[in-house]
């Protein structure tokens, strides 16, 4: 592994940026991280993990590390996915707190300040994009039920206490290309349990770029099965919370399982008949049907679907082939 070692003394914040094919956006992203108000540049570091990029991103990483020596650190690894890159970033981090930023996004100049100013010694996680709950904090179980299961399942826009992660050996799940953020956050929430250590503030200092080539916007491929696997693992985690989460949380998760399965089936439907006449497409359809039937066993899940999704589920349950034909023809116009 190539790379420049970061300083041994503990920083206040380590900003971890996984980098893959981001040559055109990386510099602007890093400069936005460095341009923070009210936070001395010596108090934080930016860690770049080049995940085997082939577009020149690795060179940009090295240039930034050279230009901002002591503030930006670059590491180069073989392509292993965003989970692997973030895990390495956490190993290299020296900050008391950790923040994750994607290489095609930017942050405003008050990004760190607005999260750091609400911290106290009992804060494990600050979520910048949520409802401001005043001076109070949420327990891990409350955060799991009221935020994660209902959709706030990305790791950007948050500040994490590094010790809380390392003490529990919480990692991003290698091998998953979709859904790794949700599982990571659920593990943190479950590790906190009944402890009120999570703060939510009503801010939006993180500028997310809607990537048209993102995982969920591309044509069907094998990695879409990761989304089904992710929700199965999420369900296992939710069950482990036992009595500390309500039935509503299980209903919300069940609805998400159904919608995810329909999304995967919809991607298969967009293939022509010859393209989907293979074992992978058949596996996706079978696994999606199993997930829908499983989720519907939870009372309240079907009722929680929109009328349109209810109709889709009914048609797909009766005849997957008919659903594929109808949905494909509709989407193709």
C-alpha positions as CSV (number, residue, x, y, z in Angstrom):
1,X,0.0,0.0,0.0
2,X,1.3,3.4,-0.9
3,X,0.5,6.5,1.1
4,X,1.7,9.2,3.4
5,X,1.3,8.5,7.1
6,X,-0.8,11.0,9.2
7,X,0.5,12.6,12.3
8,X,0.5,10.6,15.5
9,X,-1.1,13.4,17.7
10,X,-4.9,13.2,17.9
11,X,-6.8,15.7,15.8
12,X,-10.3,16.9,16.7
13,X,-11.9,15.6,13.5
14,X,-10.8,13.2,10.7
15,X,-12.7,13.7,7.5
16,X,-12.6,10.4,5.5
17,X,-13.2,10.6,1.7
18,X,-13.3,7.3,-0.3
19,X,-12.2,8.1,-3.8
20,X,-13.1,6.2,-7.0
21,X,-13.1,7.7,-10.5
22,X,-13.6,11.2,-9.1
23,X,-10.9,13.2,-10.8
24,X,-13.2,16.0,-11.9
25,X,-14.8,16.6,-8.5
26,X,-12.2,15.6,-5.9
27,X,-10.3,18.9,-5.6
28,X,-13.4,21.0,-5.1
29,X,-14.6,18.5,-2.5
30,X,-11.4,18.6,-0.5
31,X,-11.1,22.4,-0.7
32,X,-14.6,22.7,0.7
33,X,-13.6,20.5,3.6
34,X,-10.5,22.6,4.3
35,X,-12.4,25.9,4.2
36,X,-14.1,25.6,7.6
37,X,-15.0,28.5,9.7
38,X,-14.3,28.7,13.4
39,X,-12.3,25.4,13.3
40,X,-8.6,25.7,13.1
41,X,-7.1,23.8,10.2
42,X,-4.6,22.2,12.6
43,X,-7.5,20.6,14.4
44,X,-8.7,18.4,11.6
45,X,-7.3,16.2,8.9
46,X,-8.6,15.0,5.5
47,X,-7.9,11.3,4.7
48,X,-8.2,10.3,1.0
49,X,-8.5,6.6,0.2
50,X,-8.0,6.1,-3.5
51,X,-9.8,2.8,-4.2
52,X,-7.9,1.7,-7.3
53,X,-9.1,4.6,-9.5
54,X,-7.9,4.5,-13.2
55,X,-9.0,8.0,-14.2
56,X,-6.2,9.9,-12.6
57,X,-7.9,10.4,-9.2
58,X,-4.9,8.9,-7.5
59,X,-2.6,11.6,-8.9
60,X,-5.0,14.3,-7.7
61,X,-4.9,12.7,-4.2
62,X,-1.2,12.9,-4.1
63,X,-1.2,16.5,-5.4
64,X,-3.6,17.5,-2.7
65,X,-1.5,15.7,0.0
66,X,1.6,17.5,-1.2
67,X,-0.1,20.9,-1.4
68,X,-1.7,20.6,2.0
69,X,1.0,18.6,3.9
70,X,0.0,17.8,7.4
71,X,-3.7,18.4,6.6
72,X,-4.4,16.0,3.7
73,X,-3.2,12.4,3.6
74,X,-3.5,10.1,0.7
75,X,-3.5,6.3,0.6
76,X,-3.8,4.0,-2.4
77,X,-5.3,0.5,-2.4
78,X,-6.6,-2.0,-4.9
79,X,-10.2,-1.6,-5.8
80,X,-12.3,-3.2,-3.0
81,X,-15.4,-1.1,-2.8
82,X,-16.5,1.9,-0.6
83,X,-16.9,-0.2,2.6
84,X,-13.3,-1.4,2.4
85,X,-12.1,2.1,1.7
86,X,-14.0,3.7,4.6
87,X,-12.8,0.9,6.9
88,X,-9.2,1.7,6.0
89,X,-9.9,5.4,6.5
90,X,-11.1,4.7,10.1
91,X,-7.9,2.7,10.8
92,X,-5.8,5.7,9.6
93,X,-7.9,8.3,11.4
94,X,-6.4,10.1,14.4
95,X,-9.4,12.4,15.1
96,X,-11.5,12.3,18.2
97,X,-14.4,12.5,15.8
98,X,-14.9,11.1,12.3
99,X,-16.9,12.5,9.4
100,X,-17.5,10.9,6.0
101,X,-17.7,12.9,2.8
102,X,-18.2,11.5,-0.7
103,X,-15.7,12.6,-3.4
104,X,-18.4,14.1,-5.6
105,X,-20.0,16.2,-2.8
106,X,-19.1,19.4,-1.0
107,X,-19.7,20.9,2.4
108,X,-20.4,24.5,3.5
109,X,-17.9,26.4,5.6
110,X,-19.9,26.0,8.8
111,X,-20.2,22.2,8.3
112,X,-18.0,21.2,11.2
113,X,-18.7,24.1,13.4
114,X,-22.5,23.5,13.5
115,X,-21.9,19.9,14.6
116,X,-19.1,20.5,17.0
117,X,-20.8,23.2,18.9
118,X,-23.6,20.9,20.1
119,X,-21.2,18.2,21.4
120,X,-20.6,17.2,25.0
121,X,-18.7,14.3,26.5
122,X,-21.8,12.1,26.3
123,X,-22.4,12.6,22.5
124,X,-21.6,9.6,20.3
125,X,-23.2,10.8,17.1
126,X,-24.4,14.2,15.7
127,X,-26.9,13.9,12.8
128,X,-26.9,17.2,10.9
129,X,-29.9,16.5,8.6
130,X,-32.8,15.8,11.0
131,X,-35.2,17.4,13.3
132,X,-33.8,19.7,15.9
133,X,-34.7,18.2,19.3
134,X,-33.3,21.1,21.3
135,X,-30.9,20.3,24.1
136,X,-32.0,16.7,24.4
137,X,-30.6,13.5,22.9
138,X,-32.1,10.4,21.4
139,X,-31.3,6.9,22.7
140,X,-29.8,4.4,20.2
141,X,-33.2,2.6,20.0
142,X,-35.1,5.9,19.4
143,X,-32.7,6.9,16.6
144,X,-33.0,3.5,15.0
145,X,-36.7,3.6,14.9
146,X,-37.4,7.3,14.2
147,X,-34.6,8.1,11.7
148,X,-32.8,5.1,10.3
149,X,-35.7,2.8,9.4
150,X,-37.6,5.8,7.9
151,X,-34.9,6.7,5.4
152,X,-32.1,8.8,6.9
153,X,-29.6,6.0,6.3
154,X,-26.6,7.7,4.8
155,X,-23.3,8.3,6.8
156,X,-22.6,11.7,5.3
157,X,-23.9,14.8,7.2
158,X,-23.0,13.2,10.5
159,X,-20.2,13.3,13.1
160,X,-19.1,10.2,15.0
161,X,-17.1,9.7,18.2
162,X,-14.3,7.5,16.9
163,X,-13.8,5.7,20.3
164,X,-17.4,4.5,20.3
165,X,-16.9,2.9,16.9
166,X,-13.5,1.4,17.6
167,X,-14.5,0.1,21.1
168,X,-17.4,-1.9,19.6
169,X,-15.3,-2.8,16.5
170,X,-18.1,-1.4,14.2
171,X,-17.1,-1.6,10.5
172,X,-18.7,-1.2,7.2
173,X,-19.7,-4.6,5.8
174,X,-17.3,-5.6,3.0
175,X,-18.8,-7.0,-0.1
176,X,-22.0,-4.9,-0.1
177,X,-22.3,-2.3,-2.8
178,X,-25.7,-1.0,-1.7
179,X,-27.0,-0.5,1.8
180,X,-23.7,-0.5,3.7
181,X,-24.5,2.9,5.3
182,X,-27.7,1.6,6.8
183,X,-26.1,-1.4,8.5
184,X,-23.2,0.7,9.8
185,X,-25.6,3.2,11.4
186,X,-27.8,0.5,12.8
187,X,-24.8,-1.1,14.5
188,X,-23.9,2.2,16.1
189,X,-27.5,2.7,17.2
190,X,-27.7,-0.8,18.7
191,X,-24.4,-0.4,20.5
192,X,-25.8,2.7,22.3
193,X,-29.1,1.0,23.1
194,X,-31.0,2.9,25.9
195,X,-28.2,5.4,26.3
196,X,-29.2,8.9,25.2
197,X,-26.0,9.8,23.2
198,X,-27.3,10.8,19.8
199,X,-28.0,14.5,18.9
200,X,-30.0,15.6,15.8
201,X,-29.9,19.2,14.5
202,X,-31.8,20.9,11.8
203,X,-29.0,21.8,9.5
204,X,-28.1,21.2,5.8
205,X,-24.5,22.1,5.4
206,X,-23.7,19.0,3.3
207,X,-24.2,19.5,-0.4
208,X,-25.1,16.1,-1.9
209,X,-24.6,15.5,-5.6
210,X,-27.2,13.4,-7.2
211,X,-25.0,11.1,-9.3
212,X,-26.8,9.9,-12.5
213,X,-24.4,7.0,-12.5
214,X,-25.1,6.0,-8.9
215,X,-25.8,2.4,-8.0
216,X,-29.5,2.8,-7.8
217,X,-29.8,4.5,-11.2
218,X,-28.0,2.1,-13.4
219,X,-29.3,-0.9,-15.4
220,X,-29.8,-4.2,-13.6
221,X,-26.7,-6.0,-12.5
222,X,-25.7,-8.6,-10.0
223,X,-24.9,-6.0,-7.3
224,X,-28.7,-5.1,-7.1
225,X,-29.1,-8.3,-5.1
226,X,-27.1,-6.6,-2.4
227,X,-30.0,-4.4,-1.7
228,X,-32.2,-7.5,-0.9
229,X,-29.4,-8.9,1.3
230,X,-29.0,-5.5,3.1
231,X,-32.7,-5.5,4.2
232,X,-32.4,-9.1,5.5
233,X,-29.5,-8.1,7.6
234,X,-31.3,-4.9,8.7
235,X,-34.2,-7.0,9.8
236,X,-31.9,-9.2,11.9
237,X,-30.6,-6.2,13.6
238,X,-34.0,-4.7,14.3
239,X,-35.2,-8.0,15.8
240,X,-32.2,-7.9,18.1
241,X,-33.6,-4.7,19.6
242,X,-36.5,-6.7,21.0
243,X,-39.0,-4.8,23.1
244,X,-37.1,-1.5,22.8
245,X,-38.6,-0.8,19.3
246,X,-42.2,-0.6,18.5
247,X,-44.3,-2.7,16.0
248,X,-44.3,0.4,13.8
249,X,-40.5,0.0,13.3
250,X,-41.1,-3.5,12.0
251,X,-43.9,-2.3,9.7
252,X,-41.7,0.5,8.3
253,X,-38.9,-2.0,7.7
254,X,-41.3,-4.4,6.0
255,X,-42.6,-1.6,3.7
256,X,-39.0,-0.8,2.7
257,X,-38.3,-4.5,2.0
258,X,-41.3,-4.6,-0.4
259,X,-40.3,-1.4,-2.2
260,X,-36.8,-2.6,-2.5
261,X,-37.9,-5.9,-4.0
262,X,-40.2,-4.0,-6.5
263,X,-37.3,-1.8,-7.5
264,X,-35.1,-4.8,-8.2
265,X,-37.8,-6.5,-10.2
266,X,-38.4,-3.2,-12.1
267,X,-34.7,-3.2,-13.1
268,X,-35.1,-6.7,-14.5
269,X,-38.3,-5.7,-16.3
270,X,-36.3,-3.0,-18.2
271,X,-34.2,-5.7,-19.8
272,X,-35.5,-7.2,-23.1
273,X,-36.7,-10.8,-23.0
274,X,-33.4,-12.2,-24.2
275,X,-31.3,-10.2,-21.7
276,X,-33.4,-11.5,-18.8
277,X,-33.4,-15.1,-19.9
278,X,-30.6,-16.1,-17.6
279,X,-30.0,-17.5,-14.1
280,X,-29.2,-14.1,-12.6
281,X,-32.4,-12.5,-13.6
282,X,-34.4,-15.6,-12.5
283,X,-32.6,-15.5,-9.1
284,X,-33.4,-11.8,-8.7
285,X,-37.1,-12.4,-9.4
286,X,-37.3,-15.4,-7.1
287,X,-35.5,-13.6,-4.3
288,X,-37.6,-10.5,-4.7
289,X,-40.8,-12.6,-4.5
290,X,-39.5,-14.3,-1.4
291,X,-38.7,-11.0,0.2
292,X,-42.2,-9.5,-0.6
293,X,-44.0,-12.6,0.7
294,X,-41.8,-12.5,3.9
295,X,-42.4,-8.8,4.5
296,X,-46.2,-9.1,4.0
297,X,-46.3,-11.5,7.0
298,X,-45.9,-8.5,9.2
299,X,-49.3,-7.1,10.0
300,X,-49.6,-3.6,8.7
301,X,-47.1,-3.8,5.9
302,X,-49.6,-4.2,3.0
303,X,-51.7,-1.4,4.5
304,X,-48.7,0.8,4.6
305,X,-48.1,0.7,0.9
306,X,-49.5,3.2,-1.5
307,X,-52.4,2.2,-3.8
308,X,-50.0,1.9,-6.7
309,X,-47.6,-0.3,-4.9
310,X,-50.4,-2.5,-3.6
311,X,-51.5,-3.0,-7.2
312,X,-47.9,-3.9,-8.2
313,X,-47.6,-6.4,-5.4
314,X,-50.9,-8.1,-6.3
315,X,-49.9,-8.4,-10.0
316,X,-46.4,-9.6,-9.2
317,X,-47.7,-12.2,-6.7
318,X,-50.2,-13.6,-9.3
319,X,-47.8,-13.7,-12.2
320,X,-44.2,-12.4,-12.1
321,X,-43.9,-12.8,-15.9
322,X,-47.1,-10.7,-16.5
323,X,-45.7,-8.0,-14.1
324,X,-42.4,-7.9,-16.0
325,X,-44.1,-7.5,-19.3
326,X,-46.6,-4.8,-18.2
327,X,-44.0,-2.8,-16.2
328,X,-41.4,-3.1,-18.9
329,X,-43.8,-2.0,-21.6
330,X,-45.1,0.9,-19.5
331,X,-41.6,2.2,-18.6
332,X,-40.4,2.0,-22.2
333,X,-43.5,3.8,-23.4
